[in-house]
Amino acid sequence: MKKSRFTEAQIVGILKEVEMGAKVAETCRKHGVSEPTYYKWKSQFSGMTVSHLAQLRQLQDENAKLKRMYADLALMHHALKDVVDRKL
């Protein structure tokens, strides 16, 4: 996945700028962002603060780690179950 040129803090700043009354087209042109990108960001990050985004990122990382752990354990369980079935 392509990495964004903008940090999460910058994205929140751009969204807040429009919320404060600036026009979307002018703000997008000023920051070099297309309007569809702005609306995509708005759907993803609307109403969030930088601290919320940091917490969300941390939870996503932890969730990915737990999913990997579960996949490893499920694979090991399946392998052990096959071994036990062969011995019987």
Steps between C-alpha positions, in 0.01 A plus 500: 500500500631843408606716792329837530698820463306640791524401864187431698543831681513686168188320377312593817620860456367515145165358609478749789581787262194416290286450812593853608341639185754483219382379161591144407630584153724782625637294789573203272680722249697669780626168638537319166229242567225389264141540611429124486796447734361763735161329512667161553692644794181658629321165500791333680615766747201730550463608863830349613787672673867418464498309830203292382686417180809394691288276722323357194834421335624332818185287523528402133861390553403299807209342313730395214744347751221305668369374165848370412526329838160337453592380150822343631320328786220375275755357259687330783174363643401359162841337456489342847147377438619329179783330692261374768255371237777303326603328826146378567 
